[in-house]
Amino acid sequence: MSSLTTILRGNIRQYGMIIALAAIVILFQFTTDGVLLKPLNVSNLVVQNAHILILAIGMVIVIVARHIDLSVGSVAAFVGAVGAILMTKHDVPWFLAVILCLALGALIGAWHGFWVAYVGIPAFIVTLASMLLFRGLTLVVLEGATVGSLPQGFKDIGNGFLPEIGPDTDLHNLTLLLGVLVVALLVFFDFRKRAASKRYNFEVLPFGLFVLKQVVLGAVILEFSYLLADARGLPIVGLILFALIGIYTFIMSRTVFGRHVYAIGGNVDAATMSGVNTKRVDFLVMTNMGLLAGLAGLVTTARLTAANPKAGVNFELDAIAASFIGGAAVTGGVGTVIGAIIGGLVMGVLNNGMSLNSIGIDWQQAIKGLVLLAAVAFDVWNKKRTAGTGGAGETEPTPPPPDELVEEMAHLEAEPPGVR
């Protein structure tokens, strides 16, 4: 019990939001008479929230690096508008238009990174200016009108599903197969991380609880896969999203760049004295955010089957909220990709559940604002609680290391001398 208490205390952000998400799902499952977790609604949840989750992945990295990006909604709208114009008025093949638009998003992010990293203007000011700039340019490009008649291949990015394979089972076989593969990979990496933690004498969950965790997590993923397979299968945008989650989780926990982002967010002066090229890291962080904003804009345009001058409104607020609700710290240095996804799902389930309960958009906005405030207040309280422990007569157990520390030590052990 002591070990369990220590583990939970050291990961209170992570487990707290998972518990909150589960509680919200259970609440709305009852209040909607089971509609929330019906296969078609689960599929719609993925499609309708994919663009925000994509933005949340980039935003949490920006926040960890102690910056903020207020322009992602306007950049998404602008890139989506440019893509629609290329495909409809200039007859550019949709796959080539997608590549060009992703490059445009990265270029816009590099523009932000130049001003932030090399000129020294705060990201808040740079991206606030860009929010106004690209919102205006969106109106210019679209000439104030909605542009539709997009190619079917492009629209499938936002509304299409993976193809059927295998025998007729009344379920989407490929989706079930991918679900089993994901469970197998997660179990493998969790066992590997547990072994690394024990090797460095870090506290780990008792084996029985560890196995229970794998069983519960695997059951949730398989149930999610089953619900999607019972509808129309995994949406193409869902495949894109899950691929991004895997890629960016690896980048932030297993690469030098990811470790540098956390180092800069934790203490930029110490990172600089340690030889970290902080300007280069900041530049790449902002460039990456522009790339993901461009992707989110293309996904939104594909889902709506048209480019709209008002697209992307409040995207930045939803992405920022998802990051903070998912455990990112206001002061930087803390946050994970998985946490941001959990925060985005909290917001998405809240939106969907309240809509199914016929709660007006006015109350929805108010409730989401309170949830965001509660998440940040919880972060502040947790910091004060941690700082206030260990007084006279008390011996506080050492909390377990964050995932990135375990990965770092295991990674360093595998590196030959001189690599760093």
Backbone hydrogen bonds, N-H to C=O, Kabsch-Sander energy under -0.5 kcal/mol:
donor,donor_aa,acceptor,acceptor_aa,energy
5,T,1,M,-2.6
6,T,2,S,-2.2
7,I,3,S,-2.5
8,L,4,L,-2.6
9,R,5,T,-2.3
10,G,6,T,-2.2
11,N,7,I,-1.2
12,I,9,R,-1.0
15,Y,11,N,-2.5
16,G,12,I,-2.0
17,M,13,R,-1.9
18,I,14,Q,-1.5
19,I,15,Y,-2.5
20,A,16,G,-2.1
21,L,17,M,-2.5
22,A,18,I,-2.4
23,A,19,I,-2.4
24,I,20,A,-2.3
25,V,21,L,-2.4
26,I,22,A,-2.4
27,L,23,A,-2.5
28,F,24,I,-2.5
29,Q,25,V,-2.1
30,F,26,I,-1.6
31,T,27,L,-2.4
32,T,28,F,-1.7
33,D,30,F,-1.4
34,G,29,Q,-2.7
35,V,32,T,-1.2
38,K,35,V,-1.7
41,N,38,K,-0.5
42,V,38,K,-2.4
43,S,39,P,-2.3
44,N,40,L,-2.1
45,L,41,N,-2.2
46,V,42,V,-1.7
47,V,43,S,-2.1
48,Q,44,N,-3.0
49,N,45,L,-1.4
50,A,46,V,-1.0
53,L,49,N,-2.2
54,I,50,A,-2.4
55,L,51,H,-2.0
56,A,52,I,-2.5
57,I,53,L,-1.6
58,G,54,I,-1.3
59,M,55,L,-2.8
60,V,56,A,-2.4
61,I,57,I,-1.0
62,V,58,G,-1.9
63,I,59,M,-2.6
64,V,60,V,-2.5
65,A,61,I,-1.7
66,R,63,I,-1.9
67,H,62,V,-2.3
75,V,71,S,-2.9
76,A,72,V,-2.5
77,A,73,G,-2.1
78,F,74,S,-2.5
79,V,75,V,-2.8
80,G,76,A,-2.3
81,A,77,A,-2.1
82,V,78,F,-2.6
83,G,79,V,-2.4
84,A,80,G,-2.0
85,I,81,A,-2.3
86,L,82,V,-2.5
87,M,83,G,-2.1
88,T,84,A,-2.3
89,K,85,I,-2.2
90,H,85,I,-1.0
90,H,86,L,-0.5
92,V,86,L,-2.4
97,A,93,P,-2.6
98,V,94,W,-2.2
99,I,95,F,-1.7
100,L,96,L,-2.5
101,C,97,A,-2.4
102,L,98,V,-2.3
103,A,99,I,-2.1
104,L,100,L,-2.1
105,G,101,C,-2.5
106,A,102,L,-2.3
107,L,103,A,-2.3
108,I,104,L,-2.4
109,G,105,G,-2.3
110,A,106,A,-2.4
111,W,107,L,-2.0
112,H,108,I,-2.1
113,G,109,G,-2.7
114,F,110,A,-2.3
115,W,111,W,-1.6
116,V,112,H,-2.4
117,A,113,G,-3.0
118,Y,113,G,-0.6
118,Y,114,F,-1.7
119,V,114,F,-1.3
120,G,115,W,-0.8
121,I,115,W,-2.2
125,I,122,P,-0.6
126,V,122,P,-2.2
127,T,123,A,-2.7
128,L,124,F,-1.4
129,A,125,I,-2.3
130,S,126,V,-2.0
131,M,127,T,-2.1
132,L,128,L,-1.5
133,L,129,A,-2.5
134,F,130,S,-2.9
135,R,131,M,-1.1
136,G,132,L,-1.9
137,L,133,L,-2.2
138,T,134,F,-1.6
139,L,135,R,-1.3
140,V,136,G,-1.8
141,V,137,L,-2.9
142,L,138,T,-2.3
143,E,139,L,-1.0
144,G,139,L,-1.4
145,A,142,L,-1.8
147,V,307,A,-2.2
148,G,146,T,-0.6
150,L,305,T,-0.5
155,K,151,P,-2.1
156,D,152,Q,-1.9
157,I,154,F,-1.4
158,G,154,F,-0.6
158,G,155,K,-0.8
159,N,155,K,-1.8
160,G,156,D,-2.5
162,L,234,L,-2.3
169,T,167,P,-0.8
169,T,171,L,-0.6
172,H,229,A,-0.9
173,N,171,L,-1.0
176,L,172,H,-1.7
177,L,173,N,-2.5
178,L,174,L,-2.4
179,G,175,T,-2.1
180,V,176,L,-2.2
181,L,177,L,-2.1
182,V,178,L,-2.4
183,V,179,G,-2.1
184,A,180,V,-2.3
185,L,181,L,-2.3
186,L,182,V,-2.5
187,V,183,V,-2.5
188,F,184,A,-2.2
189,F,185,L,-2.6
190,D,186,L,-2.3
191,F,187,V,-2.4
192,R,188,F,-2.0
193,K,189,F,-2.4
194,R,190,D,-2.4
195,A,191,F,-2.2
196,A,192,R,-1.9
197,S,193,K,-2.4
198,K,194,R,-2.4
199,R,195,A,-1.9
200,Y,196,A,-1.2
201,N,198,K,-1.5
202,F,197,S,-2.9
210,F,206,P,-2.6
211,V,207,F,-2.6
212,L,208,G,-2.1
213,K,209,L,-2.4
214,Q,210,F,-1.9
215,V,211,V,-2.4
216,V,212,L,-2.6
217,L,213,K,-2.7
218,G,214,Q,-2.6
219,A,215,V,-2.3
220,V,216,V,-2.3
221,I,217,L,-2.2
222,L,218,G,-2.6
223,E,219,A,-2.4
224,F,220,V,-2.4
225,S,221,I,-2.6
226,Y,222,L,-2.5
227,L,223,E,-2.5
228,L,224,F,-2.1
229,A,225,S,-2.7
230,D,226,Y,-2.0
231,A,227,L,-0.6
231,A,228,L,-0.9
233,G,228,L,-2.8
236,I,160,G,-2.0
239,L,235,P,-1.8
240,I,236,I,-2.1
241,L,237,V,-2.3
242,F,238,G,-2.8
243,A,239,L,-2.1
244,L,240,I,-2.1
245,I,241,L,-2.3
246,G,242,F,-2.1
247,I,243,A,-2.5
248,Y,244,L,-2.9
249,T,245,I,-2.0
250,F,246,G,-1.9
251,I,247,I,-2.3
252,M,248,Y,-2.4
253,S,249,T,-1.4
254,R,250,F,-2.6
255,T,251,I,-1.0
258,G,251,I,-0.8
259,R,255,T,-2.0
260,H,256,V,-2.3
261,V,257,F,-2.2
262,Y,258,G,-1.9
263,A,259,R,-2.2
264,I,260,H,-2.7
265,G,261,V,-2.3
266,G,262,Y,-2.2
267,N,263,A,-2.4
271,A,267,N,-2.3
272,T,268,V,-2.2
273,M,269,D,-2.3
274,S,270,A,-1.3
275,G,272,T,-1.5
276,V,271,A,-2.4
278,T,276,V,-1.7
281,V,277,N,-2.1
282,D,278,T,-2.6
283,F,279,K,-2.4
284,L,280,R,-2.4
285,V,281,V,-2.4
286,M,282,D,-2.2
287,T,283,F,-2.2
288,N,284,L,-2.6
289,M,285,V,-1.7
290,G,286,M,-1.9
291,L,287,T,-2.1
292,L,288,N,-2.4
293,A,289,M,-2.2
294,G,290,G,-2.3
295,L,291,L,-2.0
296,A,292,L,-2.6
297,G,293,A,-2.2
298,L,294,G,-2.0
299,V,295,L,-2.5
300,T,296,A,-2.4
301,T,297,G,-2.3
302,A,298,L,-2.5
303,R,299,V,-2.4
304,L,300,T,-2.5
305,T,301,T,-0.9
306,A,301,T,-1.1
307,A,147,V,-2.7
308,N,306,A,-0.5
311,A,308,N,-1.9
313,V,310,K,-1.1
315,F,312,G,-1.8
318,D,314,N,-2.0
319,A,315,F,-2.4
320,I,316,E,-2.4
321,A,317,L,-2.5
322,A,318,D,-2.5
323,S,319,A,-1.9
324,F,320,I,-2.3
325,I,321,A,-2.9
326,G,322,A,-1.8
327,G,324,F,-1.5
328,A,323,S,-2.3
329,A,334,V,-1.7
332,G,329,A,-1.5
333,G,64,V,-2.4
340,A,336,T,-2.0
341,I,337,V,-2.1
342,I,338,I,-2.4
343,G,339,G,-2.6
344,G,340,A,-2.5
345,L,341,I,-2.4
346,V,342,I,-2.3
347,M,343,G,-2.0
348,G,344,G,-2.6
349,V,345,L,-3.2
350,L,346,V,-2.1
351,N,347,M,-2.5
352,N,348,G,-2.6
353,G,349,V,-3.2
354,M,350,L,-2.5
355,S,351,N,-2.1
356,L,352,N,-2.4
357,N,353,G,-1.3
358,S,355,S,-1.7
359,I,354,M,-2.9
364,Q,360,G,-2.1
365,Q,361,I,-2.2
366,A,362,D,-1.7
367,I,363,W,-2.7
368,K,364,Q,-2.4
369,G,365,Q,-2.0
370,L,366,A,-1.9
371,V,367,I,-2.2
372,L,368,K,-2.3
373,L,369,G,-2.2
374,A,370,L,-2.5
375,A,371,V,-2.2
376,V,372,L,-2.2
377,A,373,L,-2.6
378,F,374,A,-2.3
379,D,375,A,-1.7
380,V,376,V,-2.3
381,W,377,A,-2.8
382,N,378,F,-2.5
383,K,379,D,-1.9
384,K,380,V,-2.3
385,R,381,W,-2.7
386,T,382,N,-2.3
387,A,383,K,-2.5
388,G,384,K,-1.8
389,T,385,R,-0.6
389,T,386,T,-0.8
394,E,391,G,-2.1
396,E,394,E,-0.5
405,L,402,P,-1.0
406,V,402,P,-1.7
407,E,403,D,-2.5
408,E,404,E,-2.0
409,M,405,L,-2.4
410,A,406,V,-2.2
411,H,407,E,-2.4
412,L,408,E,-2.6
413,E,409,M,-2.1
414,A,410,A,-1.2
415,E,411,H,-0.9
415,E,412,L,-0.6
419,V,416,P,-1.6
